[in-house]
Amino acid sequence: MEWEKSKRLYEEACKWIPGGVNSPVRSARAVGMNPIFVKEARGCRLVDEDGNTYIDYVGSWGPLIVGHSHPDIVEAVRRAAEKGTSYGIPTQLEISMAQKVVEMVPSIDMVRMVSSGTEATMSAIRLARGYTGRKKIIKFNGCYHGHGDCLLVQSGSGLATLGIPGSPGIPEEIVMHTLSLPYNDLGQVEEVMERMGKEVAAIIVEPVAANMGVVLPRPGFLQGLRKLCDAFGTVLIFDEVISGFRLAAGGAQEVFGVLPDLTCLGKIIGGGLPVGAYGGKREIMMKMAPVGDIYQAGTLSGNPLAMSAGLATLNILSSAGIYEVLEEKANYLVHGLAEGAKAAGVSVRMNRIGSLGCGFFTAEEVCDFESALKADTQAYAVFFQEMLKGGIYMAPSQFEAFFVSLAHEKSDLDRTVEVAAQAFERVREH
Ligand code: PMP
């Protein structure tokens, strides 16, 4: 496989864009490569500028659960664009989107649209602080909630990949109110809450962590957080930017039967256009301006193109049996990958729920950031490179998820398993 054109484009991009990328996770540094430059994509297939084709398991980092350039979404965006791309004046589409979200997500009574997941979590934190009149927040090591100042502490995603614990440019006075605790360790949360629960505005958590690779909540972890928040008047925020509409129509909260006070959404809700949202209990949401005095705004919030793409996606996901189909595909894939690793004698821990998964190159159970960081990133780099050469595009980091979409056919999954079997052989030799 040749990457001549991608290489040239990358060199050119580096002259004008820091690191040649508009988001650090797109860099393939951690896996010892340059990024490929995409020309186009359809279904589950990406085509790069050199004309190479790949079966894609990144899906724009989660949004593309129905696949690339799905005809319903392309048509919805085209129709919307013909009527104008943005007004900054309310539209009926925004009501349709709000109603759809309230219908699908169990804990949401009211919702506000924003333009990214980062905005959703920043706004939810501000709302929780304004609502409770408290400053402190609790988050968990290895969870990523976007790049807002107060949440960029012991974060997953690109920070885990690049080994950055926090970020210069964020004053100590801001992060001094953020406590980051080990994921899945309810005992530590209980201990902290008993000491200072009345000062804690919010506990924010990825109900299924998907930014340190994929880590499932232990039985009772989410329920325990709910109980602690109830006991201390703390707002429980589920960051469902990845898990929302991915694990079920109602996200992780539906799957685990634990209802947060506020939910952050992103990715799938925009159908591949820039969207985020936060919503929850009416009583809390009514504190937002213009009814309340907690401020948050956005020029392109509720943008008609984005609402159209998002609604078209949510409509597809509302059809009966969709999540069963996704479960079946992902289960088939993970089973095949696990077999391949076993046959090659490589230790891989497969963590998966629904169409969200990850293979950690380690023999130990991965249940938190500490155990995730024990994974062999060199082995992952070899695996990534071999998969890429075989026409399979996985995330260029051990600490990211893979996403199965409705567009992955059985033949695509079979091909993936076949290439992976050889990739695991190379991993064993490395
Ligand atoms: N929360 C979670 C759980 C995420 O995975 C992400 C992005 N990967 C974000 C928030 C931030 O979303 P965005 O990149 O749209 O700002």
Boltz pocket constraint, residues with backbone or C-beta under 6 A from the ligand:
constraints:
  - pocket:
      binder: B
      contacts: [[A, 61], [A, 115], [A, 116], [A, 117], [A, 118], [A, 119], [A, 121], [A, 144], [A, 145], [A, 146], [A, 147], [A, 157], [A, 206], [A, 210], [A, 211], [A, 239], [A, 240], [A, 241], [A, 242], [A, 266], [A, 267], [A, 275], [A, 276]]
      max_distance: 6.0
